[in-house]
């Protein structure tokens, strides 16, 4: 596991975008797992800049982590009132790169048969050859996607109930400015499972800010537990890169060791 610490959010985002771009250059038809939330916004902005400089997304395929159940683009309704993760992804990244529409996969929040859809989503990931690089943030309680505390570390794509903390966090991030009542928020979501995420060949997790420092320390240096589903990162046998800003890394016991490892690898070209 490579733990990279950068001075601030901007430097963290730039480094993360360069990792993603590197995967695309090495394998133009690579499969990316994408995440929503405030953390990856600048990473996506940096990717758009790299695209404008020539990075080709035309053969890239993407699978998003999650989506609220019961929401999504709806014919006849204003696009800006759609509080779905689909809207977020298109506005923050997909509308600005040359990715083909048929190569974009985002859980369908309006599906009439969620269980069947979840099975289909798993099969589509398998048909694509699996996810080459999965981008992840981390929730305030340590969750990945919508895999709340207590979720099985072997779980697959499924419908899950959201905790109050997640509802509160997402209300402030996605619904407050849309004049939607807290009680009218979706209380369920479709999410890739922890087992699905761990199937990715490579994982890139990013986090910033002091509010994430405690949970990052528990995730990376604490015991593996279903109460902090992101701690499953310690079980992954492929390539793992965690990119943090100084604030998010401030509670890590071994921060200086991680800095030393990065410096030594650069020195010897590893």
C-alpha positions as CSV (number, residue, x, y, z in Angstrom):
1,X,0.0,0.0,0.0
2,X,1.4,3.4,-1.0
3,X,0.3,6.2,1.2
4,X,1.0,9.6,-0.4
5,X,0.7,12.8,1.6
6,X,0.5,16.1,-0.2
7,X,0.4,19.7,1.2
8,X,-3.2,20.5,0.4
9,X,-6.4,19.5,-1.4
10,X,-5.3,20.9,-4.7
11,X,-2.0,19.0,-4.7
12,X,-3.8,15.8,-3.5
13,X,-6.3,16.2,-6.3
14,X,-3.7,16.8,-9.0
15,X,-1.7,13.7,-7.9
16,X,-4.8,11.5,-7.9
17,X,-5.8,12.7,-11.4
18,X,-2.3,11.9,-12.7
19,X,-2.7,8.3,-11.4
20,X,-6.0,7.9,-13.2
21,X,-4.6,9.5,-16.4
22,X,-1.6,7.1,-16.1
23,X,-3.9,4.1,-16.1
24,X,-5.8,5.4,-19.2
25,X,-2.5,6.0,-21.1
26,X,-1.3,2.5,-20.2
27,X,-4.6,0.9,-21.1
28,X,-6.8,3.1,-23.3
29,X,-9.8,0.7,-22.9
30,X,-9.4,0.5,-19.1
31,X,-12.4,0.2,-16.8
32,X,-12.7,2.8,-14.1
33,X,-14.8,2.7,-11.0
34,X,-15.9,6.3,-10.1
35,X,-17.1,7.9,-6.9
36,X,-19.2,10.9,-6.1
37,X,-19.1,13.4,-3.2
38,X,-17.2,16.5,-2.5
39,X,-13.7,14.9,-2.3
40,X,-13.2,13.9,-5.9
41,X,-14.5,17.2,-7.4
42,X,-11.1,18.7,-7.9
43,X,-9.7,15.4,-9.1
44,X,-12.3,15.4,-11.9
45,X,-11.4,19.0,-12.7
46,X,-7.8,18.0,-13.1
47,X,-8.8,15.1,-15.3
48,X,-10.7,17.5,-17.5
49,X,-7.6,19.6,-17.8
50,X,-5.5,16.6,-18.8
51,X,-8.2,15.6,-21.3
52,X,-8.0,19.0,-22.9
53,X,-4.3,18.4,-23.3
54,X,-4.9,15.2,-25.2
55,X,-6.0,12.4,-22.8
56,X,-8.4,10.2,-24.8
57,X,-11.5,8.7,-23.0
58,X,-13.1,7.3,-26.1
59,X,-12.4,3.7,-25.2
60,X,-12.7,4.1,-21.4
61,X,-15.6,2.3,-19.6
62,X,-16.8,3.5,-16.2
63,X,-18.9,2.0,-13.4
64,X,-20.1,4.3,-10.6
65,X,-20.2,3.1,-7.0
66,X,-23.7,4.1,-6.1
67,X,-27.0,6.0,-6.6
68,X,-30.0,6.9,-4.5
69,X,-33.0,4.7,-4.9
70,X,-36.0,6.5,-6.4
71,X,-34.1,9.4,-8.1
72,X,-32.5,10.0,-11.4
73,X,-33.0,11.9,-14.7
74,X,-36.8,12.1,-15.3
75,X,-38.4,13.1,-18.6
76,X,-40.3,16.4,-18.4
77,X,-38.6,17.7,-15.2
78,X,-36.0,20.4,-15.0
79,X,-32.5,18.9,-15.1
80,X,-31.2,21.1,-12.3
81,X,-33.7,19.7,-9.8
82,X,-32.4,16.2,-10.3
83,X,-30.4,15.5,-7.2
84,X,-29.1,12.2,-8.4
85,X,-25.5,11.1,-8.5
86,X,-26.0,10.6,-12.2
87,X,-26.5,14.4,-12.6
88,X,-23.4,15.0,-10.4
89,X,-21.2,12.7,-12.5
90,X,-22.3,14.3,-15.8
91,X,-21.8,17.8,-14.5
92,X,-18.5,17.3,-12.8
93,X,-16.8,15.0,-15.4
94,X,-18.7,13.0,-18.0
95,X,-20.1,16.0,-20.0
96,X,-16.5,17.4,-20.3
97,X,-14.7,14.4,-21.8
98,X,-15.0,12.3,-24.9
99,X,-16.4,9.2,-23.3
100,X,-19.0,7.3,-25.2
101,X,-22.5,7.2,-23.7
102,X,-22.7,3.4,-24.0
103,X,-19.5,3.1,-21.9
104,X,-21.0,4.9,-18.9
105,X,-22.6,2.7,-16.2
106,X,-24.3,4.4,-13.2
107,X,-26.8,2.5,-11.0
108,X,-30.4,3.1,-12.1
109,X,-32.1,4.8,-9.2
110,X,-35.5,4.5,-11.0
111,X,-35.3,0.8,-11.7
112,X,-38.6,-1.0,-11.0
113,X,-36.8,-4.2,-10.0
114,X,-33.8,-3.2,-7.8
115,X,-32.7,-6.7,-6.9
116,X,-32.6,-7.8,-10.6
117,X,-30.8,-4.6,-11.5
118,X,-28.1,-5.2,-8.8
119,X,-27.5,-8.7,-10.2
120,X,-27.3,-7.2,-13.8
121,X,-24.8,-4.6,-12.6
122,X,-22.5,-7.2,-11.1
123,X,-22.6,-9.2,-14.4
124,X,-21.8,-6.1,-16.4
125,X,-18.7,-5.5,-14.4
126,X,-17.6,-9.1,-14.9
127,X,-18.3,-8.9,-18.7
128,X,-16.1,-5.8,-18.9
129,X,-13.2,-7.8,-17.5
130,X,-13.5,-6.2,-14.0
131,X,-12.5,-2.8,-12.8
132,X,-8.9,-1.8,-13.4
133,X,-8.9,1.2,-11.1
134,X,-11.5,2.0,-8.4
135,X,-11.6,5.6,-7.2
136,X,-12.9,5.9,-3.6
137,X,-13.5,8.6,-1.0
138,X,-14.3,7.8,2.6
139,X,-17.4,8.6,4.6
140,X,-17.3,10.3,8.0
141,X,-18.0,7.0,9.6
142,X,-15.5,5.2,7.4
143,X,-17.9,3.8,4.8
144,X,-17.3,3.2,1.1
145,X,-20.1,3.9,-1.3
146,X,-23.2,3.4,0.8
147,X,-21.8,0.4,2.7
148,X,-22.7,1.7,6.2
149,X,-21.2,0.5,9.5
150,X,-22.0,-3.2,10.0
151,X,-22.1,-4.1,6.3
152,X,-20.6,-7.4,5.3
153,X,-17.0,-7.1,4.0
154,X,-18.0,-9.7,1.4
155,X,-21.1,-7.9,0.2
156,X,-22.0,-7.4,-3.5
157,X,-24.1,-4.7,-5.2
158,X,-27.3,-4.4,-3.3
159,X,-30.0,-2.0,-2.0
160,X,-29.1,-0.6,1.4
161,X,-30.8,1.6,4.0
162,X,-28.9,4.8,4.8
163,X,-27.9,5.8,8.3
164,X,-28.9,9.1,9.9
165,X,-25.3,10.4,9.7
166,X,-25.2,9.7,5.9
167,X,-28.6,11.3,5.5
168,X,-27.5,14.4,7.3
169,X,-24.2,14.6,5.4
170,X,-25.9,14.1,2.1
171,X,-28.6,16.6,2.9
172,X,-26.1,19.3,3.4
173,X,-24.1,18.3,0.2
174,X,-26.9,17.6,-2.2
175,X,-30.4,18.6,-1.1
176,X,-30.2,21.7,1.2
177,X,-29.7,24.1,-1.7
178,X,-32.4,22.5,-3.8
179,X,-35.1,23.4,-1.3
180,X,-36.0,19.8,-0.6
181,X,-37.2,18.9,2.9
182,X,-34.9,16.5,4.9
183,X,-37.9,14.1,5.3
184,X,-38.2,13.9,1.5
185,X,-34.7,12.6,1.0
186,X,-34.2,9.1,-0.3
187,X,-33.6,6.7,2.6
188,X,-32.3,3.8,0.4
189,X,-29.6,3.5,-2.2
190,X,-28.0,1.0,-4.6
191,X,-24.4,0.5,-3.9
192,X,-21.5,-1.7,-5.0
193,X,-20.7,-4.0,-2.1
194,X,-17.3,-4.2,-0.3
195,X,-16.7,-7.5,-2.0
196,X,-17.3,-5.9,-5.4
197,X,-15.0,-3.0,-4.6
198,X,-12.2,-5.4,-3.4
199,X,-12.5,-7.2,-6.8
200,X,-11.0,-4.2,-8.5
201,X,-7.4,-4.7,-9.7
202,X,-6.2,-1.4,-8.2
203,X,-7.7,1.0,-5.6
204,X,-7.1,4.7,-5.4
205,X,-8.6,6.2,-2.2
206,X,-8.5,10.0,-1.5
207,X,-9.3,12.1,1.5
208,X,-8.8,15.6,2.7
209,X,-9.4,17.8,5.7
210,X,-9.1,17.5,9.5
211,X,-12.6,16.1,9.7
212,X,-11.4,12.9,8.0
213,X,-8.2,12.5,10.1
214,X,-9.6,10.3,12.8
215,X,-11.4,7.9,10.4
216,X,-8.4,7.7,8.1
217,X,-6.2,6.6,11.0
218,X,-8.7,4.0,12.0
219,X,-9.1,2.8,8.4
220,X,-5.4,2.5,7.5
221,X,-3.8,1.7,10.9
222,X,-6.6,0.2,13.0
223,X,-8.2,-3.3,13.0
224,X,-10.2,-4.5,10.0
225,X,-13.8,-4.3,11.0
226,X,-17.3,-4.2,9.4
227,X,-17.9,-1.1,11.6
228,X,-15.5,0.8,9.4
229,X,-16.1,-0.8,6.0
230,X,-13.2,1.0,4.4
231,X,-10.8,-0.8,6.7
232,X,-11.2,-3.6,4.2
233,X,-8.6,-1.8,2.1
234,X,-6.1,-3.7,4.2
235,X,-7.3,-6.9,2.7
236,X,-6.8,-5.9,-0.9
237,X,-4.0,-7.8,-2.6
238,X,-3.6,-5.6,-5.7
239,X,-2.2,-2.1,-6.2
240,X,-3.4,0.3,-3.5
241,X,-2.6,4.1,-3.4
242,X,-4.0,6.3,-0.8
243,X,-3.6,10.1,-1.4
244,X,-4.2,12.5,1.5
245,X,-3.6,16.1,2.3
246,X,-1.7,17.0,5.4
247,X,-4.9,17.6,7.4
248,X,-6.3,14.2,6.6
249,X,-3.0,12.5,7.4
250,X,-2.5,14.4,10.7
251,X,-3.6,11.5,13.0
252,X,-1.6,8.8,11.3
253,X,0.9,7.2,13.6
254,X,3.3,6.2,10.8
255,X,3.0,9.4,8.7
256,X,6.7,10.0,8.7
257,X,7.4,6.4,7.6
258,X,5.0,6.8,4.7
259,X,6.8,10.0,3.6
260,X,10.2,8.2,3.9
261,X,8.9,5.3,1.8
262,X,7.7,7.6,-1.0
263,X,11.0,9.5,-1.0
264,X,13.0,6.3,-1.1
265,X,11.0,4.9,-3.9
266,X,11.4,8.1,-5.9
267,X,15.2,8.0,-5.2
268,X,15.6,4.5,-6.6
269,X,13.0,4.8,-9.4
270,X,10.6,2.3,-7.9
